[in-house]
Amino acid sequence: MVGADGLWSRARGLLSTDRPITDTYVAYRGALPMGEITVPVEPDDEIIWIGPNKHLVQYPIRRGELYNQVAVFRSTRYTPELEPTDDWGGPTELDAAFAGSCEQVRTSITMFNRDRRWVMYDREPLADWTRGRVTLLGDAAHPMVQYLAQGACQALEDAECLARHLAKHAGDIDEAFAGYQAERIPRTALVQHVARGWGQVWHDDGEVVPALRDRVFGRRATDDYTDPDWLYQPVTS
Ligand SMILES: Cc1cc2nc3c(=O)[nH]c(=O)nc-3n(C[C@H](O)[C@H](O)[C@H](O)COP(=O)(O)OP(=O)(O)OC[C@H]3O[C@@H](n4cnc5c(N)ncnc54)[C@H](O)[C@@H]3O)c2cc1C
């Protein structure tokens, strides 16, 4: 059995008693027809507005037909007691979080879908995600906060790797699952941890980290995408 049942995986419950952890951030999404966008946009643009306890990402998708937007902020109402409810991270908090932003960001925030929010969750990496004939894949195995935009990417890599090991160890599920998790756990655990750190650097509301961050980012050419190169090296078999 391959448990690919997402963040709240029941299959994971067969091998771990852990539960998702929130960093108390919430995301709203607002994909728009490109015709509604009034600012000039290039097909390869990825714009990230960063501020204390918040960020806004904007980029074209679907061959430039849609403009995808994701706004993320730390809830000021969050408490562990409220966590299972919808009474925190609501649209009022969304507006308040971005109220002090520049006009372009504030205008963008008015164009978001307010019907649904996504709470940011991850879990600590597992040292072992296989028991007998049960293994995990995707968010069930390694949910991560979405700041590196890697959750679905890592799930796809899992699928390729699992298929490769099943072919290599034809008929021996134990060997295939062992090879699969030996290859995938170190990489996905790294991505889980770096995603957290990436968010902390973006959202920091102190003085030192934003100063260093802005200095590093300010020296980078706007078309320089080498920072995440380590994510896109060929996966070894
Ligand atoms: C706001 C936001 C933005 C994101 N942006 C990106 C991005 O840009 N790039 C990226 O790579 N990732 C991104 N992600 C992460 C990505 O959405 C997930 O990592 C990905 O969907 C995980 O895929 P999955 O198949 O493992 O789990 P899921 O997509 O959650 O699928 C699990 C499936 O299992 C089903 N299921 C659950 N329980 C059971 C059960 N008991 N029985 C049967 N079926 C069950 C569910 O209905 C669901 O269909 C983002 C996430 C969020 C919240």
Ligand as a Chemical Component Dictionary entry (heavy atoms), coordinates in Angstrom:
data_LIG
# 
_chem_comp.id                   LIG 
_chem_comp.type                 NON-POLYMER 
_chem_comp.pdbx_formal_charge   0 
_chem_comp.three_letter_code    LIG 
# 
loop_
_chem_comp_atom.comp_id 
_chem_comp_atom.atom_id 
_chem_comp_atom.alt_atom_id 
_chem_comp_atom.type_symbol 
_chem_comp_atom.charge 
_chem_comp_atom.model_Cartn_x 
_chem_comp_atom.model_Cartn_y 
_chem_comp_atom.model_Cartn_z 
_chem_comp_atom.pdbx_ordinal 
LIG C1  C1  C 0 -1.289 27.676 -0.678 1  
LIG C2  C2  C 0 -0.466 26.522 -1.200 2  
LIG C3  C3  C 0 0.373  26.728 -2.275 3  
LIG C4  C4  C 0 1.163  25.685 -2.762 4  
LIG N1  N1  N 0 1.991  25.925 -3.802 5  
LIG C5  C5  C 0 2.758  24.932 -4.292 6  
LIG C6  C6  C 0 3.632  25.155 -5.407 7  
LIG O1  O1  O 0 3.694  26.245 -5.946 8  
LIG N2  N2  N 0 4.392  24.120 -5.836 9  
LIG C7  C7  C 0 4.341  22.879 -5.261 10 
LIG O2  O2  O 0 5.051  21.972 -5.709 11 
LIG N3  N3  N 0 3.522  22.639 -4.205 12 
LIG C8  C8  C 0 2.737  23.621 -3.715 13 
LIG N4  N4  N 0 1.889  23.372 -2.652 14 
LIG C9  C9  C 0 1.899  22.054 -2.003 15 
LIG C10 C10 C 0 1.080  21.021 -2.776 16 
LIG O3  O3  O 0 -0.264 21.475 -2.928 17 
LIG C11 C11 C 0 1.097  19.699 -1.999 18 
LIG O4  O4  O 0 2.399  19.394 -1.563 19 
LIG C12 C12 C 0 0.610  18.573 -2.887 20 
LIG O5  O5  O 0 -0.746 18.779 -3.238 21 
LIG C13 C13 C 0 0.761  17.223 -2.179 22 
LIG O6  O6  O 0 0.273  16.235 -3.031 23 
LIG P1  P1  P 0 -0.236 14.852 -2.419 24 
LIG O7  O7  O 0 -0.747 14.080 -3.598 25 
LIG O8  O8  O 0 0.826  14.248 -1.583 26 
LIG O9  O9  O 0 -1.406 15.227 -1.431 27 
LIG P2  P2  P 0 -2.827 15.905 -1.770 28 
LIG O10 O10 O 0 -2.723 16.823 -2.943 29 
LIG O11 O11 O 0 -3.324 16.460 -0.469 30 
LIG O12 O12 O 0 -3.719 14.681 -2.208 31 
LIG C14 C14 C 0 -4.114 13.698 -1.263 32 
LIG C15 C15 C 0 -5.372 13.043 -1.806 33 
LIG O13 O13 O 0 -5.723 11.967 -0.920 34 
LIG C16 C16 C 0 -7.115 12.018 -0.728 35 
LIG N5  N5  N 0 -7.395 11.361 0.557  36 
LIG C17 C17 C 0 -7.141 11.821 1.794  37 
LIG N6  N6  N 0 -7.523 10.937 2.726  38 
LIG C18 C18 C 0 -8.003 9.875  2.074  39 
LIG C19 C19 C 0 -8.551 8.626  2.479  40 
LIG N7  N7  N 0 -8.641 8.288  3.773  41 
LIG N8  N8  N 0 -8.953 7.781  1.524  42 
LIG C20 C20 C 0 -8.827 8.093  0.206  43 
LIG N9  N9  N 0 -8.328 9.266  -0.244 44 
LIG C21 C21 C 0 -7.924 10.140 0.678  45 
LIG C22 C22 C 0 -7.470 13.494 -0.747 46 
LIG O14 O14 O 0 -8.833 13.683 -1.047 47 
LIG C23 C23 C 0 -6.571 13.994 -1.865 48 
LIG O15 O15 O 0 -7.169 13.879 -3.119 49 
LIG C24 C24 C 0 1.096  24.406 -2.144 50 
LIG C25 C25 C 0 0.229  24.202 -1.061 51 
LIG C26 C26 C 0 -0.541 25.243 -0.598 52 
LIG C27 C27 C 0 -1.462 24.993 0.575  53 
# 
loop_
_chem_comp_bond.comp_id 
_chem_comp_bond.atom_id_1 
_chem_comp_bond.atom_id_2 
_chem_comp_bond.value_order 
_chem_comp_bond.pdbx_ordinal 
LIG C1  C2  SING 1  
LIG C2  C3  SING 2  
LIG C2  C26 DOUB 3  
LIG C3  C4  DOUB 4  
LIG C4  N1  SING 5  
LIG C4  C24 SING 6  
LIG N1  C5  DOUB 7  
LIG C5  C6  SING 8  
LIG C5  C8  SING 9  
LIG C6  O1  DOUB 10 
LIG C6  N2  SING 11 
LIG N2  C7  SING 12 
LIG C7  O2  DOUB 13 
LIG C7  N3  SING 14 
LIG N3  C8  DOUB 15 
LIG C8  N4  SING 16 
LIG N4  C9  SING 17 
LIG N4  C24 SING 18 
LIG C9  C10 SING 19 
LIG C10 O3  SING 20 
LIG C10 C11 SING 21 
LIG C11 O4  SING 22 
LIG C11 C12 SING 23 
LIG C12 O5  SING 24 
LIG C12 C13 SING 25 
LIG C13 O6  SING 26 
LIG O6  P1  SING 27 
LIG P1  O7  DOUB 28 
LIG P1  O8  SING 29 
LIG P1  O9  SING 30 
LIG O9  P2  SING 31 
LIG P2  O10 DOUB 32 
LIG P2  O11 SING 33 
LIG P2  O12 SING 34 
LIG O12 C14 SING 35 
LIG C14 C15 SING 36 
LIG C15 O13 SING 37 
LIG C15 C23 SING 38 
LIG O13 C16 SING 39 
LIG C16 N5  SING 40 
LIG C16 C22 SING 41 
LIG N5  C17 SING 42 
LIG N5  C21 SING 43 
LIG C17 N6  DOUB 44 
LIG N6  C18 SING 45 
LIG C18 C19 SING 46 
LIG C18 C21 DOUB 47 
LIG C19 N7  SING 48 
LIG C19 N8  DOUB 49 
LIG N8  C20 SING 50 
LIG C20 N9  DOUB 51 
LIG N9  C21 SING 52 
LIG C22 O14 SING 53 
LIG C22 C23 SING 54 
LIG C23 O15 SING 55 
LIG C24 C25 DOUB 56 
LIG C25 C26 SING 57 
LIG C26 C27 SING 58 
# 
